[in-house]
Amino acid sequence: MTIGLNATPATADAPAPRSSYMAEHLIGSEILKISGDIRALTAQGKRVCNLTVGDYSSTQFRIPRLLEEELQRAIASGETNYPPSDGMPALRSAVAQLYKDQLGLTYGADSVLITAGSRPSIYAVYRALVDPDDAVVYPVPSWNNNHYCHLVGARPVPIVCGKEDQFLPTRSALADAVRGARMLSVNSPLNPAGTAFSREALEGICDLVLEENRRRGPGERPLYLLYDQVYWMLTFGATRHENPISLRPELAPYTFFIDGVSKSLAATGLRVGWTVGPADVVARMGSLLGHVGAWAPRAEQVAVARFLAVHDEMTSFLRTLKEGLELRLGFLTDAFATLRSEGFPVDTAAPMGAIYLSARFDLNGKTTPEGEVLRTNEEIRRYLLNAAGLAVVPFQAFGLVHDSGWFRLSVGAVSVEDLRRMIPGLKSALAALR
């Protein structure tokens, strides 16, 4: 009998697994598990302020009206058959033009791969570059790198980051880890923390990648940089989005951007994402996803291409979207600051971008009115949900192991009034702990 890589053979006492080793050991979405608890409470008629989903509610934030009209026009004109597997030429060109106009980056359309949202783009980068047991370095907390490593059999190298560094990795934290690694995966603005790289911090990381590649011999494969910037249009205040190629143009052969309309246009359900990177590898990624069929729907691609060409419409929409997000994030930040000034054990990291606030509930060791001692983030999460009607996601859902008390709060699907109603219940729940 032949046993596959990492497979567990059947024994006399245990039957062989019905699925592959990868599927048997794949961890499902932690956030979807939490949604089950929320549904149970709402079914009982209890009000829940749901800050768990990295999504928008169309009652709070609609997609741009012009995009909606272009989508209807594309369907009406018969744009409903298969698109090219690497994306509609008009959209690939529109993305390349967007990067030139907004980021000052020069790419041809052959460097752009259109996918059904950003997730297939990330998977395609992993699958096209990373072989089993290759090391992939990534910070924690971060979104799903641990799961993508599992999907391709990579060796995960997580780097734990704290509030002191905005939950983002530094050059010094990465220096040893990238030696011999195949890929470094980073994200800014960051899901889950809502923070962003400073110019100086990203320059240090860029220089580290270049130095590591210069160190390697001609027979060694390079270190690649996966740069997830899907929230780059959503930065707040004085925060400026930085990207590796603008800072270090010589990184272009090693860098893959992950991007799309899901977050910047409040269009998560349209499923239009893209990768921008070296054309030779992008072509192989397109062949890979062509077999999977992970392309964005044709009508959506046609509509997005037309919308991206109308710069004034995008500028106007983004201004309104960012104002709404800043209003919600600012309300939460101020509310937590008030709670902290009143002696409650809470903290936040100032929001710099995306749709998230990272908040700490330092409740480890506290006792609930029912006599339960809170010892883990999961126990804190359940207490906040049941006692305050506040639904949040622990940083364990983003690869962090230890129970630090840090959680992600997502504001795209709630109103300011929803947040205002939640605060008194949160204050009462915190006051009830001993």
C-alpha positions as CSV (number, residue, x, y, z in Angstrom):
1,M,0.0,0.0,0.0
2,T,1.3,3.5,-0.9
3,I,0.8,6.2,1.6
4,G,0.8,9.9,0.4
5,L,2.8,12.7,1.8
6,N,1.9,13.3,5.5
7,A,-1.0,10.9,5.2
8,T,-2.0,8.8,8.2
9,P,-2.4,5.1,7.4
10,A,-5.5,3.2,8.5
11,T,-5.0,0.8,11.4
12,A,-7.0,-2.2,12.6
13,D,-8.8,0.0,15.1
14,A,-9.4,3.1,12.9
15,P,-10.7,3.2,9.4
16,A,-8.8,5.2,6.7
17,P,-9.9,8.8,6.5
18,R,-12.5,9.4,3.8
19,S,-10.8,12.7,2.6
20,S,-7.3,13.8,1.9
21,Y,-4.8,14.7,4.7
22,M,-5.1,18.3,3.7
23,A,-8.9,18.3,3.9
24,E,-8.9,16.3,7.1
25,H,-6.7,18.8,8.9
26,L,-8.0,22.1,7.3
27,I,-9.4,24.4,9.9
28,G,-12.7,26.1,8.9
29,S,-13.4,29.8,9.2
30,E,-13.3,30.8,12.9
31,I,-15.5,33.8,12.1
32,L,-18.2,31.6,10.6
33,K,-18.2,29.6,13.8
34,I,-18.9,32.7,15.8
35,S,-21.8,33.6,13.5
36,G,-23.6,30.5,14.8
37,D,-23.6,32.0,18.3
38,I,-24.9,35.3,16.9
39,R,-27.8,33.6,15.0
40,A,-28.8,31.7,18.2
41,L,-29.1,34.9,20.2
42,T,-30.9,36.8,17.5
43,A,-33.3,33.9,17.1
44,Q,-34.2,34.5,20.8
45,G,-35.0,38.1,20.0
46,K,-31.9,39.6,21.6
47,R,-30.2,42.6,20.1
48,V,-26.6,42.0,18.9
49,C,-24.2,44.6,17.7
50,N,-22.4,42.4,15.2
51,L,-18.9,43.7,14.6
52,T,-17.5,40.3,13.4
53,V,-17.9,40.4,9.6
54,G,-15.3,42.0,7.3
55,D,-18.1,43.1,5.1
56,Y,-20.5,46.0,4.4
57,S,-24.2,46.1,4.8
58,S,-25.9,47.6,1.7
59,T,-28.3,49.4,4.1
60,Q,-25.2,51.3,5.4
61,F,-22.9,51.5,2.4
62,R,-24.2,50.9,-1.2
63,I,-21.9,50.3,-4.1
64,P,-21.3,53.4,-6.4
65,R,-24.5,54.2,-8.3
66,L,-22.6,54.4,-11.6
67,L,-21.1,50.9,-11.0
68,E,-24.6,49.6,-10.3
69,E,-25.8,51.2,-13.5
70,E,-22.9,49.8,-15.5
71,L,-23.5,46.3,-14.1
72,Q,-27.2,46.4,-15.2
73,R,-26.1,47.7,-18.6
74,A,-23.6,44.9,-19.0
75,I,-26.2,42.2,-18.2
76,A,-28.8,43.9,-20.5
77,S,-26.3,43.9,-23.4
78,G,-25.6,40.2,-23.1
79,E,-22.3,40.1,-21.2
80,T,-23.2,36.9,-19.6
81,N,-20.9,34.2,-21.1
82,Y,-17.5,33.0,-20.1
83,P,-14.8,35.7,-19.7
84,P,-11.2,35.0,-20.7
85,S,-9.6,33.0,-17.8
86,D,-7.1,35.7,-17.1
87,G,-9.7,38.5,-17.2
88,M,-11.4,40.8,-19.7
89,P,-8.7,42.8,-21.6
90,A,-10.5,46.1,-20.9
91,L,-10.4,45.5,-17.1
92,R,-6.8,44.3,-17.1
93,S,-5.9,47.6,-18.9
94,A,-8.1,49.6,-16.6
95,V,-6.3,48.2,-13.5
96,A,-2.9,48.9,-15.1
97,Q,-4.0,52.5,-15.8
98,L,-5.3,52.8,-12.2
99,Y,-2.0,51.8,-10.8
100,K,-0.2,54.3,-13.1
101,D,-2.6,57.2,-12.3
102,Q,-3.0,56.6,-8.5
103,L,0.2,54.9,-7.5
104,G,2.7,55.9,-10.1
105,L,3.4,52.3,-11.1
106,T,3.9,51.2,-14.7
107,Y,2.6,47.8,-15.5
108,G,1.3,46.3,-18.7
109,A,-2.0,44.5,-18.9
110,D,-0.1,41.2,-19.1
111,S,1.0,41.8,-15.5
112,V,-2.6,41.9,-14.3
113,L,-4.7,38.8,-13.5
114,I,-8.4,39.2,-12.7
115,T,-9.9,36.8,-10.2
116,A,-13.2,36.2,-8.4
117,G,-12.4,38.4,-5.5
118,S,-9.0,38.7,-3.9
119,R,-8.9,35.3,-2.3
120,P,-8.2,33.3,-5.5
121,S,-5.4,35.8,-6.2
122,I,-3.8,35.1,-2.9
123,Y,-4.2,31.3,-3.4
124,A,-2.8,31.6,-6.9
125,V,0.3,33.4,-5.6
126,Y,0.8,30.7,-3.0
127,R,0.2,27.9,-5.4
128,A,2.4,29.3,-8.2
129,L,5.4,30.1,-6.0
130,V,5.4,27.8,-3.0
131,D,6.3,24.1,-3.0
132,P,5.6,21.8,-0.1
133,D,7.9,22.5,2.9
134,D,8.9,25.9,1.5
135,A,9.0,28.5,4.3
136,V,6.5,31.3,4.2
137,V,7.0,34.2,6.6
138,Y,4.1,36.3,7.8
139,P,3.0,38.4,10.7
140,V,0.3,37.5,13.2
141,P,-2.3,38.7,13.6
142,S,-3.0,38.6,9.8
143,W,-5.7,37.2,7.6
144,N,-5.6,33.5,6.7
145,N,-1.8,33.1,5.9
146,N,-1.8,30.1,8.2
147,H,-4.6,28.5,6.2
148,Y,-3.0,29.2,2.8
149,C,0.2,27.6,4.1
150,H,-1.8,24.5,5.0
151,L,-3.5,24.4,1.6
152,V,-0.2,24.3,-0.3
153,G,1.9,22.4,2.3
154,A,4.2,25.3,3.1
155,R,6.1,25.6,6.3
156,P,4.5,28.5,8.2
157,V,6.9,30.9,9.9
158,P,4.6,33.3,11.9
159,I,6.1,36.4,13.4
160,V,4.1,37.7,16.4
161,C,3.5,41.5,16.4
162,G,2.2,43.7,19.1
163,K,0.6,47.1,19.6
164,E,4.0,48.8,20.0
165,D,4.6,48.1,16.3
166,Q,1.0,48.7,15.2
167,F,0.7,44.9,14.9
168,L,2.9,45.0,11.9
169,P,6.3,43.4,11.4
170,T,9.6,45.3,11.5
171,R,12.8,44.6,9.6
172,S,14.5,43.4,12.8
173,A,11.7,41.0,13.6
174,L,11.9,39.5,10.1
175,A,15.6,39.5,9.6
176,D,16.3,35.9,10.7
177,A,13.1,34.5,9.5
178,V,13.5,35.4,5.8
179,R,16.8,33.6,5.5
180,G,16.1,30.8,3.0
181,A,12.4,31.5,3.0
182,R,10.4,31.4,-0.3
183,M,7.9,34.1,0.4
184,L,7.1,37.0,2.8
185,S,3.4,37.9,3.0
186,V,2.3,41.2,4.4
187,N,-0.8,43.3,4.4
188,S,-1.3,47.1,4.8
189,P,-3.7,48.6,5.8
190,L,-3.9,45.5,8.0
191,N,-6.8,43.1,8.5
192,P,-7.5,42.7,11.5
193,A,-5.9,45.7,13.2
194,G,-6.7,48.6,10.9
195,T,-3.2,49.8,11.1
196,A,-0.7,50.6,8.2
197,F,3.0,50.7,7.5
198,S,4.9,53.9,7.8
199,R,7.2,54.7,5.0
200,E,10.3,54.0,7.1
201,A,9.0,50.6,8.3
202,L,8.2,49.4,4.8
203,E,11.5,50.7,3.4
204,G,13.3,48.6,6.0
205,I,11.4,45.5,4.9
206,C,11.9,46.2,1.2
207,D,15.7,46.5,1.8
208,L,15.7,43.3,3.7
209,V,14.0,41.4,0.8
210,L,16.5,42.9,-1.6
211,E,19.5,42.0,0.6
212,E,18.3,38.5,1.0
213,N,17.9,38.0,-2.7
214,R,21.4,39.5,-3.4
215,R,22.8,37.1,-0.8
216,R,21.4,34.0,-2.6
217,G,23.5,32.2,-5.2
218,P,22.5,31.8,-8.9
219,G,21.1,28.3,-8.2
220,E,18.8,29.5,-5.4
221,R,15.2,30.5,-5.9
222,P,14.4,34.1,-4.9
223,L,12.4,35.4,-1.9
224,Y,9.1,36.8,-3.1
225,L,7.0,39.5,-1.5
226,L,3.2,39.1,-1.4
227,Y,1.8,42.6,-0.7
228,D,-1.9,42.6,0.1
229,Q,-3.2,46.1,-0.3
230,V,-6.9,45.5,-0.8
231,Y,-7.6,48.3,1.7
232,W,-5.2,50.8,0.2
233,M,-7.8,53.4,-0.8
234,L,-9.2,53.4,2.7
235,T,-6.7,55.3,4.8
236,F,-7.6,57.9,7.4
237,G,-6.2,61.2,8.7
238,A,-2.5,61.7,8.1
239,T,-2.0,58.1,7.1
240,R,-0.5,57.6,3.6
241,H,-0.6,54.3,1.9
242,E,2.9,53.1,1.0
243,N,3.8,50.4,-1.5
244,P,7.0,48.5,-2.1
245,I,7.6,49.3,-5.7
246,S,7.3,53.1,-5.3
247,L,9.9,52.9,-2.5
248,R,12.2,50.4,-4.1
249,P,11.6,49.9,-7.9
250,E,14.1,47.1,-8.1
251,L,11.7,45.0,-6.1
252,A,9.4,44.7,-9.1
253,P,10.6,41.2,-10.2
254,Y,9.8,39.8,-6.7
255,T,6.5,41.6,-5.7
256,F,2.9,40.6,-6.2
257,F,0.1,43.0,-5.3
258,I,-3.3,41.7,-4.1
259,D,-6.2,44.0,-4.7
260,G,-9.8,44.4,-5.8
261,V,-13.0,46.3,-5.5
262,S,-14.5,44.4,-2.6
263,K,-13.4,46.8,0.1
264,S,-12.7,50.1,-1.7
265,L,-16.1,50.1,-3.5
266,A,-18.1,48.4,-0.8
267,A,-18.6,45.7,-3.4
268,T,-17.8,42.4,-1.6
269,G,-20.4,40.4,-3.4
270,L,-19.4,41.4,-6.9
271,R,-16.3,39.2,-6.6
272,V,-13.8,41.2,-8.7
273,G,-10.2,41.1,-7.5
274,W,-6.8,41.0,-9.1
275,T,-3.1,40.3,-8.8
276,V,-0.5,42.6,-10.3
277,G,3.1,41.3,-10.6
278,P,5.8,39.9,-12.9
279,A,4.2,39.0,-16.2
280,D,5.9,35.6,-16.5
281,V,4.5,34.3,-13.2
282,V,1.2,36.0,-13.6
283,A,0.7,34.0,-16.8
284,R,1.3,30.8,-15.0
285,M,-1.1,31.9,-12.3
286,G,-3.7,32.5,-15.0
287,S,-3.2,29.0,-16.4
288,L,-3.6,27.6,-12.9
289,L,-6.8,29.4,-12.1
290,G,-8.1,28.7,-15.6
291,H,-8.3,25.0,-14.6
292,V,-10.2,26.0,-11.4
293,G,-12.6,28.5,-13.0
294,A,-11.9,31.1,-10.4
295,W,-12.6,34.1,-12.7
296,A,-14.8,37.0,-11.9
297,P,-18.2,37.1,-13.7
298,R,-18.0,38.7,-17.1
299,A,-20.7,41.4,-16.5
300,E,-19.0,42.5,-13.3
301,Q,-15.7,42.8,-15.1
302,V,-17.2,44.9,-17.8
303,A,-18.9,47.2,-15.3
304,V,-15.8,47.6,-13.1
305,A,-13.6,48.4,-16.2
306,R,-16.0,51.2,-17.2
307,F,-16.3,52.5,-13.6
308,L,-12.5,52.7,-13.1
309,A,-12.2,54.9,-16.1
310,V,-14.4,57.6,-14.5
311,H,-12.0,59.1,-11.9
312,D,-14.3,61.8,-10.6
313,E,-17.0,59.2,-9.7
314,M,-14.5,57.1,-7.8
315,T,-13.1,60.1,-5.9
316,S,-16.6,61.2,-4.9
317,F,-17.6,57.7,-3.8
318,L,-14.4,57.2,-1.8
319,R,-14.8,60.5,0.0
320,T,-18.3,59.5,1.2
321,L,-17.3,56.0,2.1
322,K,-14.3,57.1,4.1
323,E,-16.4,59.7,6.0
324,G,-18.9,57.0,7.0
325,L,-16.2,54.6,8.1
326,E,-14.2,57.3,10.0
327,L,-17.4,58.4,11.8
328,R,-18.0,54.8,13.1
329,L,-14.3,54.1,13.9
330,G,-14.0,57.5,15.6
331,F,-17.1,56.9,17.7
332,L,-15.8,53.5,18.9
333,T,-12.3,54.9,19.6
334,D,-13.7,57.8,21.7
335,A,-16.2,55.5,23.5
336,F,-13.3,53.1,24.5
337,A,-11.2,56.0,25.6
338,T,-14.0,57.2,27.9
339,L,-14.4,53.7,29.3
340,R,-10.6,53.5,29.9
341,S,-10.7,56.9,31.7
342,E,-13.4,55.5,34.0
343,G,-11.1,52.7,35.0
344,F,-12.3,49.9,32.8
345,P,-9.6,47.5,31.4
346,V,-10.0,48.3,27.7
347,D,-7.6,49.7,25.1
348,T,-7.5,50.4,21.4
349,A,-4.9,51.0,18.6
350,A,-5.7,54.2,16.7
351,P,-7.4,53.3,13.4
352,M,-5.3,54.2,10.3
353,G,-7.1,52.4,7.5
354,A,-9.5,49.6,6.4
355,I,-12.8,49.0,8.2
356,Y,-11.5,47.7,11.5
357,L,-10.7,48.8,15.1
358,S,-8.4,46.6,17.2
359,A,-9.6,46.7,20.8
360,R,-8.3,45.0,23.9
361,F,-10.5,43.7,26.7
362,D,-8.0,42.9,29.5
363,L,-10.4,40.6,31.3
364,N,-8.3,37.5,31.9
365,G,-8.8,36.4,35.5
366,K,-12.0,38.4,36.0
367,T,-15.1,36.6,37.4
368,T,-18.5,36.9,35.9
369,P,-21.7,37.3,37.9
370,E,-22.3,33.6,37.3
371,G,-19.0,32.7,38.9
372,E,-17.1,31.8,35.7
373,V,-13.5,32.9,35.7
374,L,-12.5,34.3,32.3
375,R,-9.2,32.8,31.2
376,T,-9.2,32.8,27.4
377,N,-10.1,35.1,24.6
378,E,-12.9,32.7,23.6
379,E,-14.4,32.9,27.1
380,I,-14.1,36.7,26.9
381,R,-15.8,36.7,23.5
382,R,-18.7,34.7,24.7
383,Y,-19.1,36.8,27.8
384,L,-19.2,40.0,25.8
385,L,-21.7,38.5,23.4
386,N,-24.1,37.2,26.0
387,A,-23.8,40.0,28.6
388,A,-23.4,43.0,26.3
389,G,-24.8,41.9,23.0
390,L,-21.4,42.8,21.5
391,A,-20.0,40.3,18.8
392,V,-16.3,40.6,18.1
393,V,-13.6,38.4,16.7
394,P,-10.5,37.3,18.8
395,F,-7.1,37.7,17.3
396,Q,-6.8,33.9,17.4
397,A,-8.9,33.9,14.2
398,F,-5.9,35.7,12.6
399,G,-3.2,33.2,13.7
400,L,-2.3,34.6,17.1
401,V,-1.9,31.8,19.7
402,H,-1.8,33.5,23.1
403,D,-4.8,35.0,24.9
404,S,-3.8,38.6,24.7
405,G,-7.3,40.1,25.1
406,W,-7.1,41.7,21.6
407,F,-10.1,41.6,19.2
408,R,-11.1,42.8,15.8
409,L,-14.2,45.1,15.5
410,S,-15.5,45.6,12.0
411,V,-17.8,48.6,11.3
412,G,-18.9,48.2,7.7
413,A,-22.3,46.6,8.6
414,V,-23.5,48.8,11.5
415,S,-24.7,52.3,12.0
416,V,-23.4,54.8,14.5
417,E,-26.8,54.4,16.3
418,D,-26.1,50.6,16.6
419,L,-22.8,51.4,18.2
420,R,-24.3,54.0,20.5
421,R,-27.0,51.6,21.7
422,M,-24.3,49.0,22.4
423,I,-22.0,51.0,24.7
424,P,-24.2,51.2,27.8
425,G,-24.6,47.4,27.8
426,L,-20.9,47.0,27.4
427,K,-20.2,49.3,30.3
428,S,-22.7,47.3,32.5
429,A,-21.1,44.0,31.5
430,L,-17.6,45.3,32.3
431,A,-18.8,46.7,35.6
432,A,-20.4,43.4,36.6
433,L,-17.0,41.6,36.5
434,R,-15.0,41.1,39.7
